[in-house]
Amino acid sequence: MGPAGTGPQAALPGPYAGFVPPGPEAGQHDGLWLLRSLCEAVELRGEDGGGLRLRLRCAGPRTFQWP
């Protein structure tokens, strides 16, 4: 299952979902925490008709320069 469920019954998670690291037991929003850890920005939006839109922004390759 995705971070907020799937299908017409999917609901937006709370505003702070995915900001707390997962505990020892698997939780509903553990995947959302992983996305927030890997991406610069994660945006969830409810769509008309009950859909859910997930927008991710990730950094491109970075180069390291010696001083």
Secondary structure, 3 states (H helix, E strand, C coil): CCCCCCCCCCCCCCCCCCCCCCCCCCCCCHHHHHHHHHCCEEEEEECCCCCEEEEEECCCCCCCCCC
